[in-house]
Amino acid sequence: MEYEVKQLLKPALYSDIINISENDFSKFKNKTVLITGAGELLGFYLACAFLVNNDINSTETKIIAVDKSDNIFKQYGKLTYRNDIEFVVSDNYSNLSNVSADLVIHTNKPENDIETTGILEFIKSNNASAVVCSYSDVYGDVYNGKDTISEYDMGYCDCYNPEYKSIQMQRNLESAAIALAKKNDLDIKIARVCRVFGYHGFSENDRFAKVFSDVVNKHNIVINKDDNLLVESYIYVTDAATALIKILCGGKKAKIYNVSSDFAASVHVLAKYCVKIFSDSAIKIVYKDKLKTLSPMSVTLKILENTKLKSIGFEPKVDLQDGIVQSVKILLEEKNK
């Protein structure tokens, strides 16, 4: 095929995509898959994995890549010239009437109820199988007396606090999706995804992104006093993409699955890993303030149990150290274009 993924992506990035495409994509043969958030880290990896399967296995899957920004065209570069992928720029999914899909992977966090209505109406009108993502912050502040959070936990969320808006929107999306699935017997599953890391896709104020950037630029890593407090589950992007494919193909209707790996970290732990792994760069940790310690009365750590996910055949393949190395390797490739 013209414009093969292998020829257009840098080697380290392509090796990641190959790891995802080794999953069984036979169920997607001659199907159309709509992916939202296709310009972000997770959506980009998923779309490229489908394209690689078309290249290697002649799966002939059609991809509808949806994103809120027209930067998606820059993100995909010459892949936009392929005839097996179509791009749609949409703020609230109200302009999807001209496309159809057999399956939907919805990776975007909703920003308002119009977006939720738009994507669920699309799923319903197409009678599509779907995996709908929310993220670990959907749990709010959990006090369950354990070190981990299962799909049956749910914590406090102050719906009147603007800082909790994202949590409330995600909860609304989950409730509406499950209600729609049960009422119309639709094949919709929910994936609660922990923090996904990789070579890009972070917001500017994300502390983990800053650590990776410091490593690439050989800067010392500045640690703040709160960087030891929040311990969360992390999953490398290839494992996250594989998990969503497993849920889409093997998950049960109207069920919720935590998507997490078998490790958790704080910013401080990640920084220490980076200093150790990239010792040749002589990077140091600079402590801006004395680190805070967790109180016995603290909320449950954001460590997500993944027993349900493993029950449908998922096993994480990338540990924290390998994920950090690969992320930095790809960042360096991108920097040296």
Phi and psi in degrees as GROMACS dihedral restraints (atoms count N, CA, C in turn):
[ dihedral_restraints ]
;  ai    aj    ak    al  type     phi  dphi    fc
    3     4     5     6     1   -69.4    20    10
    4     5     6     7     1   147.7    20    10
    6     7     8     9     1    59.7    20    10
    7     8     9    10     1    51.0    20    10
    9    10    11    12     1   -64.7    20    10
   10    11    12    13     1   144.2    20    10
   12    13    14    15     1   -59.4    20    10
   13    14    15    16     1   -41.0    20    10
   15    16    17    18     1   -58.2    20    10
   16    17    18    19     1   -33.8    20    10
   18    19    20    21     1   -81.4    20    10
   19    20    21    22     1   -17.2    20    10
   21    22    23    24     1  -108.4    20    10
   22    23    24    25     1   -15.6    20    10
   24    25    26    27     1  -105.3    20    10
   25    26    27    28     1   150.2    20    10
   27    28    29    30     1   -64.8    20    10
   28    29    30    31     1   153.2    20    10
   30    31    32    33     1   -55.1    20    10
   31    32    33    34     1   -45.5    20    10
   33    34    35    36     1   -65.9    20    10
   34    35    36    37     1   -40.7    20    10
   36    37    38    39     1   -66.3    20    10
   37    38    39    40     1   -42.3    20    10
   39    40    41    42     1   -63.2    20    10
   40    41    42    43     1   -36.5    20    10
   42    43    44    45     1   -63.5    20    10
   43    44    45    46     1   -33.5    20    10
   45    46    47    48     1   -63.6    20    10
   46    47    48    49     1   -47.2    20    10
   48    49    50    51     1   -62.3    20    10
   49    50    51    52     1   -38.4    20    10
   51    52    53    54     1   -60.6    20    10
   52    53    54    55     1   -38.5    20    10
   54    55    56    57     1   -60.3    20    10
   55    56    57    58     1   -36.1    20    10
   57    58    59    60     1   -73.8    20    10
   58    59    60    61     1   -42.0    20    10
   60    61    62    63     1   -69.9    20    10
   61    62    63    64     1    -8.8    20    10
   63    64    65    66     1   -74.5    20    10
   64    65    66    67     1    -9.0    20    10
   66    67    68    69     1   -69.1    20    10
   67    68    69    70     1   167.3    20    10
   69    70    71    72     1   -77.8    20    10
   70    71    72    73     1   108.3    20    10
   72    73    74    75     1  -102.3    20    10
   73    74    75    76     1    11.3    20    10
   75    76    77    78     1   -63.0    20    10
   76    77    78    79     1   -28.7    20    10
   78    79    80    81     1   -68.7    20    10
   79    80    81    82     1   -13.6    20    10
   81    82    83    84     1   -99.5    20    10
   82    83    84    85     1     4.5    20    10
   84    85    86    87     1   -61.7    20    10
   85    86    87    88     1   128.0    20    10
   87    88    89    90     1    60.9    20    10
   88    89    90    91     1    21.1    20    10
   90    91    92    93     1  -103.7    20    10
   91    92    93    94     1   164.4    20    10
   93    94    95    96     1  -112.2    20    10
   94    95    96    97     1   128.7    20    10
   96    97    98    99     1  -118.2    20    10
   97    98    99   100     1   124.7    20    10
   99   100   101   102     1   -98.2    20    10
  100   101   102   103     1   128.7    20    10
  102   103   104   105     1  -121.8    20    10
  103   104   105   106     1   120.5    20    10
  105   106   107   108     1   -90.9    20    10
  106   107   108   109     1   159.5    20    10
  108   109   110   111     1    65.3    20    10
  109   110   111   112     1    29.8    20    10
  111   112   113   114     1   -70.4    20    10
  112   113   114   115     1   -11.9    20    10
  114   115   116   117     1   -93.8    20    10
  115   116   117   118     1    -4.3    20    10
  117   118   119   120     1   -96.6    20    10
  118   119   120   121     1   176.3    20    10
  120   121   122   123     1   -54.6    20    10
  121   122   123   124     1   -57.6    20    10
  123   124   125   126     1   -67.4    20    10
  124   125   126   127     1   -45.0    20    10
  126   127   128   129     1   -64.2    20    10
  127   128   129   130     1   -37.8    20    10
  129   130   131   132     1   -63.4    20    10
  130   131   132   133     1   -46.2    20    10
  132   133   134   135     1   -60.4    20    10
  133   134   135   136     1   -43.8    20    10
  135   136   137   138     1   -62.5    20    10
  136   137   138   139     1   -47.9    20    10
  138   139   140   141     1   -60.4    20    10
  139   140   141   142     1   -44.2    20    10
  141   142   143   144     1   -65.5    20    10
  142   143   144   145     1   -34.2    20    10
  144   145   146   147     1   -63.7    20    10
  145   146   147   148     1   -40.0    20    10
  147   148   149   150     1   -65.4    20    10
  148   149   150   151     1   -40.3    20    10
  150   151   152   153     1   -65.5    20    10
  151   152   153   154     1   -39.0    20    10
  153   154   155   156     1   -62.1    20    10
  154   155   156   157     1   -40.4    20    10
  156   157   158   159     1   -64.7    20    10
  157   158   159   160     1   -35.3    20    10
  159   160   161   162     1   -62.7    20    10
  160   161   162   163     1   -40.2    20    10
  162   163   164   165     1   -66.8    20    10
  163   164   165   166     1   -44.9    20    10
  165   166   167   168     1   -89.8    20    10
  166   167   168   169     1   -42.8    20    10
  168   169   170   171     1  -111.6    20    10
  169   170   171   172     1     5.5    20    10
  171   172   173   174     1    51.4    20    10
  172   173   174   175     1    46.4    20    10
  174   175   176   177     1   -69.9    20    10
  175   176   177   178     1   -26.7    20    10
  177   178   179   180     1    57.7    20    10
  178   179   180   181     1    40.5    20    10
  180   181   182   183     1   -85.0    20    10
  181   182   183   184     1   135.5    20    10
  183   184   185   186     1   -96.2    20    10
  184   185   186   187     1   132.2    20    10
  186   187   188   189     1  -109.4    20    10
  187   188   189   190     1   129.8    20    10
  189   190   191   192     1  -104.8    20    10
  190   191   192   193     1   107.0    20    10
  192   193   194   195     1   -96.4    20    10
  193   194   195   196     1   112.6    20    10
  195   196   197   198     1  -111.3    20    10
  196   197   198   199     1   133.4    20    10
  198   199   200   201     1  -148.2    20    10
  199   200   201   202     1   159.7    20    10
  201   202   203   204     1   -81.9    20    10
  202   203   204   205     1   -15.0    20    10
  204   205   206   207     1  -121.2    20    10
  205   206   207   208     1   143.8    20    10
  207   208   209   210     1   -76.7    20    10
  208   209   210   211     1     3.4    20    10
  210   211   212   213     1   -65.3    20    10
  211   212   213   214     1   -12.9    20    10
  213   214   215   216     1   -58.4    20    10
  214   215   216   217     1   -32.1    20    10
  216   217   218   219     1   -68.1    20    10
  217   218   219   220     1   -36.9    20    10
  219   220   221   222     1   -69.2    20    10
  220   221   222   223     1   -39.0    20    10
  222   223   224   225     1   -59.7    20    10
  223   224   225   226     1   -41.0    20    10
  225   226   227   228     1   -90.0    20    10
  226   227   228   229     1   -17.1    20    10
  228   229   230   231     1    55.7    20    10
  229   230   231   232     1  -130.3    20    10
  231   232   233   234     1   -71.4    20    10
  232   233   234   235     1   -10.5    20    10
  234   235   236   237     1   -63.6    20    10
  235   236   237   238     1   -20.0    20    10
  237   238   239   240     1   -67.8    20    10
  238   239   240   241     1   -16.0    20    10
  240   241   242   243     1   -82.8    20    10
  241   242   243   244     1    -9.1    20    10
  243   244   245   246     1   -69.8    20    10
  244   245   246   247     1   152.6    20    10
  246   247   248   249     1   -93.2    20    10
  247   248   249   250     1     0.4    20    10
  249   250   251   252     1  -105.3    20    10
  250   251   252   253     1    12.4    20    10
  252   253   254   255     1  -140.3    20    10
  253   254   255   256     1   134.6    20    10
  255   256   257   258     1  -121.9    20    10
  256   257   258   259     1   140.8    20    10
  258   259   260   261     1  -111.8    20    10
  259   260   261   262     1   135.3    20    10
  261   262   263   264     1  -130.8    20    10
  262   263   264   265     1   124.9    20    10
  264   265   266   267     1   -96.6    20    10
  265   266   267   268     1   119.6    20    10
  267   268   269   270     1  -148.0    20    10
  268   269   270   271     1   130.7    20    10
  270   271   272   273     1   -80.0    20    10
  271   272   273   274     1   -38.7    20    10
  273   274   275   276     1  -135.6    20    10
  274   275   276   277     1    15.2    20    10
  276   277   278   279     1    66.1    20    10
  277   278   279   280     1    20.9    20    10
  279   280   281   282     1   -82.5    20    10
  280   281   282   283     1   -12.8    20    10
  282   283   284   285     1  -109.6    20    10
  283   284   285   286     1    35.4    20    10
  285   286   287   288     1   -99.8    20    10
  286   287   288   289     1    10.8    20    10
  288   289   290   291     1   -67.3    20    10
  289   290   291   292     1   -20.0    20    10
  291   292   293   294     1   -90.6    20    10
  292   293   294   295     1     0.2    20    10
  294   295   296   297     1  -124.6    20    10
  295   296   297   298     1   159.9    20    10
  297   298   299   300     1  -138.2    20    10
  298   299   300   301     1   160.8    20    10
  300   301   302   303     1  -153.3    20    10
  301   302   303   304     1   149.9    20    10
  303   304   305   306     1   -86.6    20    10
  304   305   306   307     1   -30.0    20    10
  306   307   308   309     1  -138.2    20    10
  307   308   309   310     1   150.9    20    10
  309   310   311   312     1  -131.9    20    10
  310   311   312   313     1   132.8    20    10
  312   313   314   315     1  -118.3    20    10
  313   314   315   316     1   106.3    20    10
  315   316   317   318     1  -101.4    20    10
  316   317   318   319     1   102.9    20    10
  318   319   320   321     1  -100.0    20    10
  319   320   321   322     1    -9.3    20    10
  321   322   323   324     1   -77.6    20    10
  322   323   324   325     1   140.0    20    10
  324   325   326   327     1   -73.4    20    10
  325   326   327   328     1   134.3    20    10
  327   328   329   330     1   -73.8    20    10
  328   329   330   331     1   142.7    20    10
  330   331   332   333     1  -103.9    20    10
  331   332   333   334     1   -15.8    20    10
  333   334   335   336     1  -161.0    20    10
  334   335   336   337     1   170.9    20    10
  336   337   338   339     1   -71.2    20    10
  337   338   339   340     1   -22.1    20    10
  339   340   341   342     1   -63.9    20    10
  340   341   342   343     1   -40.5    20    10
  342   343   344   345     1   -63.0    20    10
  343   344   345   346     1   -44.4    20    10
  345   346   347   348     1   -59.2    20    10
  346   347   348   349     1   -47.5    20    10
  348   349   350   351     1   -61.5    20    10
  349   350   351   352     1   -42.4    20    10
  351   352   353   354     1   -61.1    20    10
  352   353   354   355     1   -48.9    20    10
  354   355   356   357     1   -72.5    20    10
  355   356   357   358     1   -35.8    20    10
  357   358   359   360     1   -71.4    20    10
  358   359   360   361     1   -34.7    20    10
  360   361   362   363     1   -65.1    20    10
  361   362   363   364     1   -36.8    20    10
  363   364   365   366     1   -64.4    20    10
  364   365   366   367     1   -45.4    20    10
  366   367   368   369     1   -60.7    20    10
  367   368   369   370     1   -44.5    20    10
  369   370   371   372     1   -65.4    20    10
  370   371   372   373     1   -47.2    20    10
  372   373   374   375     1   -66.5    20    10
  373   374   375   376     1   -24.6    20    10
  375   376   377   378     1   -97.6    20    10
  376   377   378   379     1    -2.9    20    10
  378   379   380   381     1    49.2    20    10
  379   380   381   382     1    45.0    20    10
  381   382   383   384     1   -89.5    20    10
  382   383   384   385     1   146.8    20    10
  384   385   386   387     1   -75.1    20    10
  385   386   387   388     1   142.1    20    10
  387   388   389   390     1  -149.0    20    10
  388   389   390   391     1   147.5    20    10
  390   391   392   393     1  -117.4    20    10
  391   392   393   394     1   123.7    20    10
  393   394   395   396     1  -109.7    20    10
  394   395   396   397     1   122.8    20    10
  396   397   398   399     1   -92.8    20    10
  397   398   399   400     1   133.9    20    10
  399   400   401   402     1  -119.9    20    10
  400   401   402   403     1  -176.7    20    10
  402   403   404   405     1  -132.3    20    10
  403   404   405   406     1   168.5    20    10
  405   406   407   408     1   -58.3    20    10
  406   407   408   409     1   -25.2    20    10
  408   409   410   411     1   -68.8    20    10
  409   410   411   412     1   -11.3    20    10
  411   412   413   414     1   -61.0    20    10
  412   413   414   415     1   -23.5    20    10
  414   415   416   417     1   -71.3    20    10
  415   416   417   418     1   -18.5    20    10
  417   418   419   420     1    68.7    20    10
  418   419   420   421     1  -149.9    20    10
  420   421   422   423     1   -95.6    20    10
  421   422   423   424     1   104.9    20    10
  423   424   425   426     1   -95.7    20    10
  424   425   426   427     1   130.8    20    10
  426   427   428   429     1  -121.8    20    10
  427   428   429   430     1    82.2    20    10
  429   430   431   432     1  -110.5    20    10
  430   431   432   433     1     2.5    20    10
  432   433   434   435     1    76.1    20    10
  433   434   435   436     1     6.5    20    10
  435   436   437   438     1  -119.1    20    10
  436   437   438   439     1   171.2    20    10
  438   439   440   441     1   -89.0    20    10
  439   440   441   442     1    -7.7    20    10
  441   442   443   444     1  -129.9    20    10
  442   443   444   445     1   164.3    20    10
  444   445   446   447     1  -119.8    20    10
  445   446   447   448     1   128.0    20    10
  447   448   449   450     1  -100.5    20    10
  448   449   450   451     1   173.2    20    10
  450   451   452   453     1   -64.4    20    10
  451   452   453   454     1   -15.2    20    10
  453   454   455   456     1   -92.8    20    10
  454   455   456   457     1    -3.8    20    10
  456   457   458   459     1   -87.6    20    10
  457   458   459   460     1   154.6    20    10
  459   460   461   462     1  -158.1    20    10
  460   461   462   463     1   131.0    20    10
  462   463   464   465     1  -108.6    20    10
  463   464   465   466     1  -173.1    20    10
  465   466   467   468     1   -72.7    20    10
  466   467   468   469     1   138.3    20    10
  468   469   470   471     1  -141.5    20    10
  469   470   471   472     1   118.8    20    10
  471   472   473   474     1   -82.0    20    10
  472   473   474   475     1    98.3    20    10
  474   475   476   477     1   -67.4    20    10
  475   476   477   478     1   -10.8    20    10
  477   478   479   480     1   -94.9    20    10
  478   479   480   481     1    -4.2    20    10
  480   481   482   483     1   -95.5    20    10
  481   482   483   484     1   119.7    20    10
  483   484   485   486     1   -55.2    20    10
  484   485   486   487     1   -27.5    20    10
  486   487   488   489     1   -66.6    20    10
  487   488   489   490     1   -19.5    20    10
  489   490   491   492     1   -98.2    20    10
  490   491   492   493     1     6.8    20    10
  492   493   494   495     1   -57.3    20    10
  493   494   495   496     1   -44.2    20    10
  495   496   497   498     1   -60.5    20    10
  496   497   498   499     1   -40.8    20    10
  498   499   500   501     1   -62.4    20    10
  499   500   501   502     1   -46.2    20    10
  501   502   503   504     1   -63.6    20    10
  502   503   504   505     1   -40.7    20    10
  504   505   506   507     1   -63.0    20    10
  505   506   507   508     1   -39.6    20    10
  507   508   509   510     1   -68.0    20    10
  508   509   510   511     1   -38.3    20    10
  510   511   512   513     1   -66.1    20    10
  511   512   513   514     1   -39.2    20    10
  513   514   515   516     1   -61.7    20    10
  514   515   516   517     1   -42.6    20    10
  516   517   518   519     1   -61.2    20    10
  517   518   519   520     1   -46.9    20    10
  519   520   521   522     1   -59.6    20    10
  520   521   522   523     1   -48.7    20    10
  522   523   524   525     1   -61.0    20    10
  523   524   525   526     1   -45.2    20    10
  525   526   527   528     1   -65.8    20    10
  526   527   528   529     1   -39.3    20    10
  528   529   530   531     1   -66.3    20    10
  529   530   531   532     1   -43.8    20    10
  531   532   533   534     1   -68.7    20    10
  532   533   534   535     1   -40.4    20    10
  534   535   536   537     1   -61.9    20    10
  535   536   537   538     1   -42.3    20    10
  537   538   539   540     1   -63.3    20    10
  538   539   540   541     1   -41.9    20    10
  540   541   542   543     1   -62.5    20    10
  541   542   543   544     1   -44.4    20    10
  543   544   545   546     1   -71.6    20    10
  544   545   546   547     1   -40.5    20    10
  546   547   548   549     1   -68.6    20    10
  547   548   549   550     1   -37.0    20    10
  549   550   551   552     1  -111.1    20    10
  550   551   552   553     1     9.5    20    10
  552   553   554   555     1    52.3    20    10
  553   554   555   556     1    49.0    20    10
  555   556   557   558     1   -97.2    20    10
  556   557   558   559     1   149.2    20    10
  558   559   560   561     1   -87.5    20    10
  559   560   561   562     1    75.8    20    10
  561   562   563   564     1  -116.5    20    10
  562   563   564   565     1   131.2    20    10
  564   565   566   567     1  -122.3    20    10
  565   566   567   568     1   156.3    20    10
  567   568   569   570     1  -109.8    20    10
  568   569   570   571     1   132.9    20    10
  570   571   572   573     1  -115.5    20    10
  571   572   573   574     1   118.0    20    10
  573   574   575   576     1   -95.5    20    10
  574   575   576   577     1   104.8    20    10
  576   577   578   579     1   -95.9    20    10
  577   578   579   580     1   130.1    20    10
  579   580   581   582     1   -73.2    20    10
  580   581   582   583     1  -174.2    20    10
  582   583   584   585     1   -65.6    20    10
  583   584   585   586     1   122.8    20    10
  585   586   587   588     1   -96.3    20    10
  586   587   588   589     1   130.8    20    10
  588   589   590   591     1  -123.7    20    10
  589   590   591   592     1   155.5    20    10
  591   592   593   594     1   179.9    20    10
  592   593   594   595     1  -155.2    20    10
  594   595   596   597     1   -84.2    20    10
  595   596   597   598     1   -15.2    20    10
  597   598   599   600     1  -159.5    20    10
  598   599   600   601     1  -179.5    20    10
  600   601   602   603     1   104.0    20    10
  601   602   603   604     1     7.8    20    10
  603   604   605   606     1   -93.7    20    10
  604   605   606   607     1   154.7    20    10
  606   607   608   609     1   -77.0    20    10
  607   608   609   610     1   162.8    20    10
  609   610   611   612     1   -62.6    20    10
  610   611   612   613     1   -30.3    20    10
  612   613   614   615     1   -96.3    20    10
  613   614   615   616     1    13.6    20    10
  615   616   617   618     1   -75.8    20    10
  616   617   618   619     1   121.9    20    10
  618   619   620   621     1   -66.1    20    10
  619   620   621   622     1   -33.4    20    10
  621   622   623   624     1   -67.3    20    10
  622   623   624   625     1   -39.4    20    10
  624   625   626   627     1   -61.9    20    10
  625   626   627   628     1   -39.2    20    10
  627   628   629   630     1   -63.5    20    10
  628   629   630   631     1   -38.9    20    10
  630   631   632   633     1   -61.8    20    10
  631   632   633   634     1   -47.6    20    10
  633   634   635   636     1   -60.6    20    10
  634   635   636   637     1   -42.1    20    10
  636   637   638   639     1   -62.6    20    10
  637   638   639   640     1   -41.2    20    10
  639   640   641   642     1   -62.5    20    10
  640   641   642   643     1   -38.9    20    10
  642   643   644   645     1   -64.9    20    10
  643   644   645   646     1   -46.5    20    10
  645   646   647   648     1   -61.6    20    10
  646   647   648   649     1   -39.5    20    10
  648   649   650   651     1   -91.3    20    10
  649   650   651   652     1     4.4    20    10
  651   652   653   654     1    58.2    20    10
  652   653   654   655     1    42.5    20    10
  654   655   656   657     1  -100.9    20    10
  655   656   657   658     1   151.7    20    10
  657   658   659   660     1   -64.8    20    10
  658   659   660   661     1   148.3    20    10
  660   661   662   663     1   -95.3    20    10
  661   662   663   664     1   118.7    20    10
  663   664   665   666     1   -88.7    20    10
  664   665   666   667     1   123.6    20    10
  666   667   668   669     1  -108.1    20    10
  667   668   669   670     1   128.5    20    10
  669   670   671   672     1   -91.6    20    10
  670   671   672   673     1   168.3    20    10
  672   673   674   675     1   -65.7    20    10
  673   674   675   676     1   -26.7    20    10
  675   676   677   678     1   -88.9    20    10
  676   677   678   679     1    -4.3    20    10
  678   679   680   681     1   -73.2    20    10
  679   680   681   682     1    -2.8    20    10
  681   682   683   684     1  -102.7    20    10
  682   683   684   685     1    -3.8    20    10
  684   685   686   687     1   -87.3    20    10
  685   686   687   688     1   -51.4    20    10
  687   688   689   690     1   -84.9    20    10
  688   689   690   691     1   106.5    20    10
  690   691   692   693     1  -102.9    20    10
  691   692   693   694     1   121.0    20    10
  693   694   695   696     1  -129.6    20    10
  694   695   696   697     1   155.5    20    10
  696   697   698   699     1   -68.7    20    10
  697   698   699   700     1   140.0    20    10
  699   700   701   702     1  -127.5    20    10
  700   701   702   703     1   149.7    20    10
  702   703   704   705     1  -141.0    20    10
  703   704   705   706     1   135.1    20    10
  705   706   707   708     1   -70.5    20    10
  706   707   708   709     1   148.5    20    10
  708   709   710   711     1   -58.1    20    10
  709   710   711   712     1   -35.6    20    10
  711   712   713   714     1   -66.0    20    10
  712   713   714   715     1   -38.5    20    10
  714   715   716   717     1   -69.1    20    10
  715   716   717   718     1   -38.0    20    10
  717   718   719   720     1   -62.8    20    10
  718   719   720   721     1   -44.1    20    10
  720   721   722   723     1   -63.2    20    10
  721   722   723   724     1   -43.5    20    10
  723   724   725   726     1   -59.8    20    10
  724   725   726   727     1   -41.6    20    10
  726   727   728   729     1   -61.1    20    10
  727   728   729   730     1   -42.3    20    10
  729   730   731   732     1   -65.2    20    10
  730   731   732   733     1   -36.6    20    10
  732   733   734   735     1   -66.2    20    10
  733   734   735   736     1   -40.6    20    10
  735   736   737   738     1   -61.8    20    10
  736   737   738   739     1   -43.3    20    10
  738   739   740   741     1   -66.8    20    10
  739   740   741   742     1   -42.7    20    10
  741   742   743   744     1   -60.9    20    10
  742   743   744   745     1   -41.9    20    10
  744   745   746   747     1   -89.3    20    10
  745   746   747   748     1   -32.3    20    10
  747   748   749   750     1  -122.2    20    10
  748   749   750   751     1    -4.2    20    10
  750   751   752   753     1   -76.0    20    10
  751   752   753   754     1   161.3    20    10
  753   754   755   756     1   -90.3    20    10
  754   755   756   757     1   147.7    20    10
  756   757   758   759     1   -57.1    20    10
  757   758   759   760     1   139.2    20    10
  759   760   761   762     1    60.3    20    10
  760   761   762   763     1    25.6    20    10
  762   763   764   765     1  -110.0    20    10
  763   764   765   766     1   156.6    20    10
  765   766   767   768     1  -110.6    20    10
  766   767   768   769     1   136.4    20    10
  768   769   770   771     1  -129.0    20    10
  769   770   771   772     1   125.2    20    10
  771   772   773   774     1   -70.3    20    10
  772   773   774   775     1   136.2    20    10
  774   775   776   777     1  -111.8    20    10
  775   776   777   778     1   106.2    20    10
  777   778   779   780     1  -151.9    20    10
  778   779   780   781     1   162.4    20    10
  780   781   782   783     1   -97.6    20    10
  781   782   783   784     1  -164.8    20    10
  783   784   785   786     1  -103.5    20    10
  784   785   786   787     1    25.0    20    10
  786   787   788   789     1  -141.7    20    10
  787   788   789   790     1   158.2    20    10
  789   790   791   792     1  -137.8    20    10
  790   791   792   793     1   159.4    20    10
  792   793   794   795     1  -157.4    20    10
  793   794   795   796     1   156.9    20    10
  795   796   797   798     1  -105.9    20    10
  796   797   798   799     1   171.9    20    10
  798   799   800   801     1   -59.2    20    10
  799   800   801   802     1   -40.4    20    10
  801   802   803   804     1   -62.8    20    10
  802   803   804   805     1   -43.6    20    10
  804   805   806   807     1   -63.2    20    10
  805   806   807   808     1   -43.9    20    10
  807   808   809   810     1   -60.7    20    10
  808   809   810   811     1   -42.1    20    10
  810   811   812   813     1   -61.7    20    10
  811   812   813   814     1   -41.5    20    10
  813   814   815   816     1   -65.8    20    10
  814   815   816   817     1   -38.6    20    10
  816   817   818   819     1   -58.4    20    10
  817   818   819   820     1   -46.5    20    10
  819   820   821   822     1   -63.2    20    10
  820   821   822   823     1   -42.2    20    10
  822   823   824   825     1   -61.9    20    10
  823   824   825   826     1   -39.8    20    10
  825   826   827   828     1   -70.5    20    10
  826   827   828   829     1   -46.7    20    10
  828   829   830   831     1   -66.2    20    10
  829   830   831   832     1   -41.5    20    10
  831   832   833   834     1  -107.4    20    10
  832   833   834   835     1    47.2    20    10
  834   835   836   837     1   -61.4    20    10
  835   836   837   838     1   -27.3    20    10
  837   838   839   840     1   -64.3    20    10
  838   839   840   841     1   -22.1    20    10
  840   841   842   843     1   -83.8    20    10
  841   842   843   844     1    -5.2    20    10
  843   844   845   846     1    57.3    20    10
  844   845   846   847     1    34.1    20    10
  846   847   848   849     1   -77.8    20    10
  847   848   849   850     1   140.4    20    10
  849   850   851   852     1  -122.0    20    10
  850   851   852   853     1   159.0    20    10
  852   853   854   855     1   -94.2    20    10
  853   854   855   856     1   129.1    20    10
  855   856   857   858     1  -110.8    20    10
  856   857   858   859     1   119.8    20    10
  858   859   860   861     1   -90.2    20    10
  859   860   861   862     1   113.0    20    10
  861   862   863   864     1   -72.2    20    10
  862   863   864   865     1   -37.8    20    10
  864   865   866   867     1  -140.5    20    10
  865   866   867   868     1   167.6    20    10
  867   868   869   870     1   -68.6    20    10
  868   869   870   871     1   131.4    20    10
  870   871   872   873     1   -66.9    20    10
  871   872   873   874     1   141.2    20    10
  873   874   875   876     1   -80.3    20    10
  874   875   876   877     1   157.1    20    10
  876   877   878   879     1  -118.1    20    10
  877   878   879   880     1   155.1    20    10
  879   880   881   882     1   -68.7    20    10
  880   881   882   883     1   138.9    20    10
  882   883   884   885     1   -88.2    20    10
  883   884   885   886     1   148.4    20    10
  885   886   887   888     1   -58.1    20    10
  886   887   888   889     1   -21.0    20    10
  888   889   890   891     1   -94.6    20    10
  889   890   891   892     1    10.7    20    10
  891   892   893   894     1   -68.6    20    10
  892   893   894   895     1   158.7    20    10
  894   895   896   897     1   -66.8    20    10
  895   896   897   898     1   161.5    20    10
  897   898   899   900     1   -57.6    20    10
  898   899   900   901     1   139.2    20    10
  900   901   902   903     1   -62.2    20    10
  901   902   903   904     1   151.3    20    10
  903   904   905   906     1   -83.2    20    10
  904   905   906   907     1    57.9    20    10
  906   907   908   909     1  -105.5    20    10
  907   908   909   910     1   113.0    20    10
  909   910   911   912     1   -91.3    20    10
  910   911   912   913     1   129.8    20    10
  912   913   914   915     1   -67.9    20    10
  913   914   915   916     1   145.0    20    10
  915   916   917   918     1  -126.7    20    10
  916   917   918   919     1    26.0    20    10
  918   919   920   921     1   -61.0    20    10
  919   920   921   922     1   -43.8    20    10
  921   922   923   924     1   -63.0    20    10
  922   923   924   925     1   -40.6    20    10
  924   925   926   927     1   -64.3    20    10
  925   926   927   928     1   -41.5    20    10
  927   928   929   930     1   -66.8    20    10
  928   929   930   931     1   -26.3    20    10
  930   931   932   933     1   -68.3    20    10
  931   932   933   934     1   -16.3    20    10
  933   934   935   936     1  -106.9    20    10
  934   935   936   937     1    19.2    20    10
  936   937   938   939     1   102.7    20    10
  937   938   939   940     1     8.0    20    10
  939   940   941   942     1   -86.9    20    10
  940   941   942   943     1   134.4    20    10
  942   943   944   945     1  -137.9    20    10
  943   944   945   946     1   122.5    20    10
  945   946   947   948     1   -65.1    20    10
  946   947   948   949     1   143.8    20    10
  948   949   950   951     1  -113.5    20    10
  949   950   951   952     1   -20.5    20    10
  951   952   953   954     1  -111.8    20    10
  952   953   954   955     1   119.8    20    10
  954   955   956   957     1   -85.8    20    10
  955   956   957   958     1   176.0    20    10
  957   958   959   960     1   -61.1    20    10
  958   959   960   961     1   -45.2    20    10
  960   961   962   963     1   -63.9    20    10
  961   962   963   964     1   -46.9    20    10
  963   964   965   966     1   -64.2    20    10
  964   965   966   967     1   -36.6    20    10
  966   967   968   969     1   -65.4    20    10
  967   968   969   970     1   -39.8    20    10
  969   970   971   972     1   -64.0    20    10
  970   971   972   973     1   -46.3    20    10
  972   973   974   975     1   -59.6    20    10
  973   974   975   976     1   -45.4    20    10
  975   976   977   978     1   -66.8    20    10
  976   977   978   979     1   -39.8    20    10
  978   979   980   981     1   -60.3    20    10
  979   980   981   982     1   -46.9    20    10
  981   982   983   984     1   -67.5    20    10
  982   983   984   985     1   -37.6    20    10
  984   985   986   987     1   -60.4    20    10
  985   986   987   988     1   -44.0    20    10
  987   988   989   990     1   -70.7    20    10
  988   989   990   991     1   -38.4    20    10
  990   991   992   993     1   -59.4    20    10
  991   992   993   994     1   -40.6    20    10
  993   994   995   996     1   -66.4    20    10
  994   995   996   997     1   -39.0    20    10
  996   997   998   999     1   -58.8    20    10
  997   998   999  1000     1   -45.4    20    10
  999  1000  1001  1002     1   -65.1    20    10
 1000  1001  1002  1003     1   -39.1    20    10
 1002  1003  1004  1005     1   -66.1    20    10
 1003  1004  1005  1006     1   -33.2    20    10
 1005  1006  1007  1008     1   -97.0    20    10
 1006  1007  1008  1009     1    19.3    20    10
